[in-house]
Amino acid sequence: MLQHKENLELALELSQEIVRLAQEKAWPEMEQLDQQRLQLLKAFFSAGDFNSHDRMVEESIQSILDLNDRALAICAEARDFVMEDGRKVRLGREAIAAYQKQSFD
């Protein structure tokens, strides 16, 4: 039982680190920690001998969920920024192509 709570605590610590890495846009490192966290959570939930009504367990799981939502929001914002940059580059490329076509006509 103690090992399961330690897995959950470590998963919570990894979740906090994942948010920090997302803020820094350290995607490869974030992905590695996410895989580690996934393994810990799988081990925790597959054991089945934890008390889901234990206040510490409930709070830890809720914190992990909240941190995960924050990390996802940061990733979505970064994705939207990259997509907007891509759109601007594409429009710039189209403008240059149109200008070049006009210049050669």
C-alpha positions, 0 to 999 in steps of 0.5 A: 500500500505504501508503494502505491501512495509513493507512486501517486505522489511521484506522479503528482511531482511529475505532473508539476514538472510537466507543467513547468516544461510545457511553460518552457516549451520543452516538448521532448522532455515533457513527453518523457516525463509524461510516459513515466507518469503514465507508467506510475499511474497504471501501476497505481490503478492496476494494483486495486488495493488503494482506498479511493475514498482516502482524502490524500488519494482524492486530492492527489488525483484531483491535483494531477487532473488539474495540472494535466489540464493546465499542461494541455491548455499550454500545449494548445496555446502553443499549437495555435501560435505555431498554426497562426505563424504558419498561416502568416508565412503561407500568406507572405509566400503567396504575396511574394509569388503574386508580386514576382508574377506581376513583376515578370509579366 
